[in-house]
Amino acid sequence: MAIGRTGDDERPWRSTVTGRVDVTHVLHRGERRAVRTYLPPGYERDDRDHPVLVMFDGQNLFDRSTTAFGMEWGIDETVDALVTEGRIPGLVVVGIDSPQDPWGRYAEYTAWDWMLDGRPITADGAATADLLAEQVVPLVRRTYRVAQDRTRVGLAGSSMGGYMTLYAGLRHPALFGRLLAFSPVLLDEPMRGSLLRDHLVHTGFAPGTWVSLDMGGAEHLGYVDHPDRLVEDLEATAAACRASVRPPERLAARVVPGAAHDELAWGARFADVLLWAFFDGPEPASG
């Protein structure tokens, strides 16, 4: 089993990968960025094209040894179980790593410039979205049996990855037909989230797009000035999405009682959101 590392510092967590997760790399701004591709049980034995879900923060999805804080979503275990139980036929999940530097992540995961603690952040979200469309998805399509039709191609992320899920879905509407935003952070202060909400209203989602939004009832961030701010911003974001999601049943927005802002919480509700968005499951329960 591999021991994860950050730079030269050994982490105490051993690999927790279940099944097959391939790791390759793409170049972004001259930097190698890991692309982690999970293949479901039975992939090697059949010849079907599988639906595919692309996700931000790939280092936190499958393997505790690659995480920053020892918490992973457990996507591999969740999809393995759904396939084994016969609840879904299969799903390929592709994670693109984010920068290790949090300031770099702020830049790559927002689309308009902003300030945090007096430090300017030059937003690079357009290039991040284009990286998915121009490098990551083509690489996956060349390498694996995955869907070409946007109705079977999704994008997901959490926190500011949720912000980027909505933004990239608007920027590349012909590519992504399912958008799953877990705890999307679109605060007016500090990251000028109203600009993305305005963009949602003015641009609109492509016809037939499915959009899932959620927020935990116990989420806290260091730069949130009020305990209810994240939930209030989720409601504002849902209102912006309602302007273009048709039919309206393809928008799910909910508050999850007691849920925190971390990978364990997002992983706990991943299966229900996935089933609703890709496999005609019931809408996940609201709080």
BANU-907877 format. One record per residue (C-alpha): residue number from 1; x, y, z. Coordinates in nm, 4 decimals, always signed. Layout:
i, px, py, pz
NUM, X, Y, Z
...
This chain:
i, px, py, pz
1, +0.0000, +0.0000, +0.0000
2, +0.1203, +0.3488, -0.0848
3, +0.1801, +0.6170, +0.1724
4, +0.0577, +0.9578, +0.0594
5, +0.2845, +1.2602, +0.0640
6, +0.2641, +1.6368, +0.0341
7, +0.5980, +1.7486, -0.1046
8, +0.8522, +1.5706, +0.1133
9, +0.6189, +1.5275, +0.4129
10, +0.4842, +1.1782, +0.4661
11, +0.1153, +1.1542, +0.5468
12, +0.0000, +0.8881, +0.7938
13, -0.2790, +0.7523, +0.5685
14, -0.2485, +0.4423, +0.3527
15, -0.4199, +0.4018, +0.0169
16, -0.7930, +0.3235, +0.0356
17, -0.8618, +0.2759, -0.3377
18, -1.1254, +0.0143, -0.4159
19, -1.1192, -0.1439, -0.7603
20, -0.9469, +0.0244, -1.0537
21, -0.8464, +0.3903, -1.0534
22, -0.6076, +0.4864, -1.3332
23, -0.3880, +0.7950, -1.2928
24, -0.2512, +0.9981, -1.5818
25, -0.1582, +1.3648, -1.6239
26, -0.2340, +1.6683, -1.8355
27, -0.0429, +1.9950, -1.8575
28, -0.2085, +2.3109, -1.7295
29, -0.0165, +2.6387, -1.7212
30, +0.3034, +2.4356, -1.7534
31, +0.2189, +2.2228, -1.4484
32, +0.1434, +1.8500, -1.4482
33, -0.2074, +1.7903, -1.3147
34, -0.3264, +1.4419, -1.2186
35, -0.6379, +1.2968, -1.3801
36, -0.7804, +1.0047, -1.1802
37, -1.0241, +0.7755, -1.3632
38, -1.2376, +0.5253, -1.1737
39, -1.3744, +0.2298, -1.3740
40, -1.6735, +0.0372, -1.2377
41, -1.6955, -0.3385, -1.1744
42, -1.7326, -0.5306, -1.4989
43, -1.5867, -0.2549, -1.7164
44, -1.3177, -0.4835, -1.8587
45, -1.5705, -0.7588, -1.9432
46, -1.8338, -0.5635, -2.1377
47, -1.8345, -0.3423, -2.4455
48, -2.0926, -0.0814, -2.3398
49, -2.0291, +0.2901, -2.3336
50, -2.0653, +0.4125, -1.9764
51, -2.2035, +0.7421, -1.8541
52, -1.9221, +0.9598, -1.7251
53, -1.9011, +1.2092, -1.4400
54, -1.6118, +1.4581, -1.4296
55, -1.5317, +1.5974, -1.0849
56, -1.3171, +1.8730, -0.9379
57, -1.0682, +1.8127, -0.6522
58, -0.9840, +1.4666, -0.7809
59, -0.7292, +1.4063, -0.5047
60, -1.0136, +1.3882, -0.2511
61, -1.2454, +1.1458, -0.4304
62, -1.1030, +0.7931, -0.4136
63, -0.7969, +0.7644, -0.1945
64, -0.7349, +0.8858, +0.1576
65, -0.3590, +0.8854, +0.0970
66, -0.3860, +1.1674, -0.1594
67, -0.6124, +1.3957, +0.0449
68, -0.4976, +1.7052, +0.2297
69, -0.6870, +1.6404, +0.5549
70, -0.7479, +1.2660, +0.5595
71, -1.1089, +1.2788, +0.4400
72, -1.2245, +1.1351, +0.1062
73, -1.5617, +1.1112, -0.0670
74, -1.5356, +0.7310, -0.1100
75, -1.6656, +0.7558, -0.4674
76, -1.5090, +0.4220, -0.5638
77, -1.6725, +0.2348, -0.2758
78, -2.0084, +0.4029, -0.3408
79, -2.0226, +0.3257, -0.7138
80, -1.8891, -0.0264, -0.6572
81, -2.1750, -0.0908, -0.4154
82, -2.4401, +0.0565, -0.6476
83, -2.3215, -0.1622, -0.9357
84, -2.2901, -0.4763, -0.7221
85, -2.6414, -0.4247, -0.5847
86, -2.7771, -0.3850, -0.9370
87, -2.8965, -0.0288, -0.8797
88, -2.6939, +0.1160, -1.1686
89, -2.5313, -0.0483, -1.4732
90, -2.2039, +0.1383, -1.4281
91, -2.0429, +0.4818, -1.4206
92, -1.6960, +0.6130, -1.5034
93, -1.5844, +0.8911, -1.2677
94, -1.2973, +1.1216, -1.3649
95, -1.1326, +1.3487, -1.1080
96, -0.9006, +1.6356, -1.1982
97, -0.6712, +1.7413, -0.9142
98, -0.6775, +2.0982, -0.7868
99, -0.3669, +2.2991, -0.6924
100, -0.2154, +2.2139, -0.3550
101, -0.1805, +2.5850, -0.2822
102, -0.5213, +2.7116, -0.1596
103, -0.4623, +3.0515, -0.3207
104, -0.4072, +2.8799, -0.6534
105, -0.7322, +2.6924, -0.6043
106, -0.9172, +3.0171, -0.5308
107, -0.7931, +3.1536, -0.8639
108, -0.8685, +2.8426, -1.0684
109, -1.2115, +2.7929, -0.9108
110, -1.3611, +3.1393, -0.9643
111, -1.4466, +3.3372, -1.2767
112, -1.4237, +3.7016, -1.1606
113, -1.1431, +3.8759, -0.9700
114, -1.1893, +3.9221, -0.5965
115, -1.0054, +3.9985, -0.2721
116, -0.9488, +3.7848, +0.0369
117, -0.7819, +3.9264, +0.3482
118, -0.6493, +4.2148, +0.1427
119, -0.4880, +3.9847, -0.1123
120, -0.6026, +4.0083, -0.4772
121, -0.7142, +3.6888, -0.6501
122, -0.6982, +3.6954, -1.0291
123, -0.9710, +3.4566, -1.1380
124, -0.8724, +3.1849, -1.3848
125, -1.1961, +2.9875, -1.3965
126, -1.2379, +3.0206, -1.7732
127, -0.9063, +2.8404, -1.8299
128, -1.0048, +2.5736, -1.5767
129, -1.3324, +2.5085, -1.7582
130, -1.1502, +2.4983, -2.0920
131, -0.8979, +2.2502, -1.9508
132, -1.1840, +2.0074, -1.8940
133, -1.3336, +2.0611, -2.2387
134, -1.0107, +2.0692, -2.4388
135, -0.7902, +1.8180, -2.2573
136, -0.9565, +1.6101, -1.9865
137, -1.2766, +1.4976, -2.1590
138, -1.1049, +1.4301, -2.4954
139, -0.8372, +1.2262, -2.3138
140, -1.1016, +1.0171, -2.1384
141, -1.2987, +0.9651, -2.4591
142, -0.9854, +0.8484, -2.6428
143, -0.8909, +0.6079, -2.3668
144, -1.2148, +0.4618, -2.2300
145, -1.5596, +0.3523, -2.3439
146, -1.7616, +0.6502, -2.2276
147, -2.0687, +0.8339, -2.3504
148, -2.0475, +1.0986, -2.6210
149, -2.4018, +1.2332, -2.5708
150, -2.4214, +1.5269, -2.3253
151, -2.7252, +1.3697, -2.1590
152, -2.4894, +1.1027, -2.0167
153, -2.1978, +1.3332, -1.9332
154, -2.1946, +1.5148, -1.6004
155, -1.9819, +1.7559, -1.3990
156, -1.9650, +1.7751, -1.0197
157, -1.7787, +1.9582, -0.7476
158, -1.8032, +2.0813, -0.3923
159, -1.7568, +2.4181, -0.2242
160, -1.5871, +2.6381, -0.4856
161, -1.5830, +2.3284, -0.7039
162, -1.9620, +2.3620, -0.6895
163, -1.9255, +2.7201, -0.8113
164, -1.7096, +2.5914, -1.0967
165, -1.9581, +2.3167, -1.1813
166, -2.2224, +2.5791, -1.2577
167, -1.9813, +2.8102, -1.4372
168, -1.8232, +2.5389, -1.6550
169, -2.1676, +2.4021, -1.7370
170, -2.2627, +2.7440, -1.8732
171, -1.9331, +2.7866, -2.0595
172, -1.9503, +2.4445, -2.2266
173, -2.3220, +2.3668, -2.2599
174, -2.2765, +2.1176, -2.5446
175, -2.0523, +1.9019, -2.3259
176, -2.2158, +1.8681, -1.9839
177, -2.5815, +1.7757, -1.9420
178, -2.5803, +1.6935, -1.5666
179, -2.4458, +1.9462, -1.3160
180, -2.4098, +1.8407, -0.9504
181, -2.3058, +2.1255, -0.7209
182, -2.2456, +2.0119, -0.3622
183, -2.2334, +2.3032, -0.1147
184, -2.1592, +2.5590, -0.3872
185, -1.9944, +2.8709, -0.2430
186, -2.1170, +3.1822, -0.4263
187, -2.0805, +3.4408, -0.1520
188, -2.1219, +3.8043, -0.2500
189, -1.8478, +3.8808, +0.0011
190, -1.5698, +3.8004, -0.0617
191, -1.5877, +3.6161, -0.3996
192, -1.8544, +3.8284, -0.5708
193, -2.0917, +3.5391, -0.6171
194, -2.3674, +3.7666, -0.7433
195, -2.1733, +3.7958, -1.0704
196, -2.2094, +3.4234, -1.1317
197, -2.5770, +3.4329, -1.0364
198, -2.6309, +3.7188, -1.2818
199, -2.4461, +3.5139, -1.5431
200, -2.6771, +3.2202, -1.4700
201, -2.9823, +3.4353, -1.5334
202, -2.8526, +3.6068, -1.8464
203, -2.6888, +3.3035, -2.0096
204, -2.9142, +3.0195, -1.8982
205, -2.8553, +2.6476, -1.9138
206, -2.8892, +2.4522, -2.2348
207, -3.2285, +2.2808, -2.2773
208, -3.2468, +1.9480, -2.0987
209, -2.9763, +2.0202, -1.8408
210, -3.0216, +1.8616, -1.4972
211, -2.8977, +2.0726, -1.2032
212, -2.8555, +1.9611, -0.8421
213, -2.7754, +2.2104, -0.5638
214, -2.7428, +2.1403, -0.1936
215, -2.6047, +2.2838, +0.1284
216, -2.5527, +2.1380, +0.4730
217, -2.7371, +2.2973, +0.7603
218, -2.4221, +2.3062, +0.9770
219, -2.1649, +2.4371, +0.7281
220, -1.9097, +2.6978, +0.8354
221, -1.6251, +2.8741, +0.6550
222, -1.3684, +3.1123, +0.7970
223, -1.4788, +3.4039, +0.5798
224, -1.8553, +3.3626, +0.6361
225, -1.9876, +3.6477, +0.8474
226, -2.3169, +3.4838, +0.9517
227, -2.4070, +3.1177, +1.0198
228, -2.7037, +3.1286, +0.7799
229, -2.5193, +3.2978, +0.4937
230, -2.4386, +2.9816, +0.2974
231, -2.7981, +2.8605, +0.3071
232, -2.9248, +3.2048, +0.2061
233, -2.6841, +3.2121, -0.0865
234, -2.7952, +2.8634, -0.1922
235, -3.1534, +2.9888, -0.2075
236, -3.0442, +3.2841, -0.4213
237, -2.8512, +3.0518, -0.6510
238, -3.1495, +2.8188, -0.6855
239, -3.3669, +3.1166, -0.7805
240, -3.1166, +3.2128, -1.0512
241, -3.1147, +2.8556, -1.1861
242, -3.4937, +2.8349, -1.2003
243, -3.4959, +3.0946, -1.4755
244, -3.3588, +2.8436, -1.7289
245, -3.3900, +2.4853, -1.6024
246, -3.6698, +2.3270, -1.8055
247, -3.8691, +2.1319, -1.7200
248, -3.8483, +2.2582, -1.3598
249, -3.8356, +1.9019, -1.2262
250, -3.4768, +1.8895, -1.3513
251, -3.3666, +2.1291, -1.0770
252, -3.3182, +1.9915, -0.7252
253, -3.2220, +2.2334, -0.4462
254, -3.2174, +2.1309, -0.0817
255, -3.0668, +2.1874, +0.2612
256, -2.9301, +1.8784, +0.4382
257, -2.9918, +1.9061, +0.8147
258, -2.6798, +1.8841, +1.0295
259, -2.4384, +1.8293, +0.7394
260, -2.0920, +1.9859, +0.7616
261, -1.8665, +2.1322, +0.4915
262, -1.6361, +1.8380, +0.4235
263, -1.5738, +1.5339, +0.2046
264, -1.7433, +1.2934, +0.4439
265, -2.0681, +1.4905, +0.4228
266, -2.0520, +1.5215, +0.0437
267, -1.9715, +1.1543, +0.0020
268, -2.2639, +1.0571, +0.2260
269, -2.5154, +1.2184, -0.0108
270, -2.3383, +1.1415, -0.3376
271, -2.5323, +0.8214, -0.4138
272, -2.8763, +0.9819, -0.3832
273, -2.7775, +1.2777, -0.6026
274, -2.6196, +1.0464, -0.8605
275, -2.9256, +0.8219, -0.8789
276, -3.1558, +1.1203, -0.9297
277, -2.9440, +1.2927, -1.1930
278, -2.8292, +0.9954, -1.4026
279, -3.0547, +0.6987, -1.3309
280, -3.4105, +0.8292, -1.2776
281, -3.3971, +0.7915, -0.9032
282, -3.6200, +0.9855, -0.6611
283, -3.5301, +1.3449, -0.5883
284, -3.3008, +1.3601, -0.2824
285, -3.4883, +1.4602, +0.0311
286, -3.4725, +1.8223, +0.1436
287, -3.4336, +1.9445, +0.4971
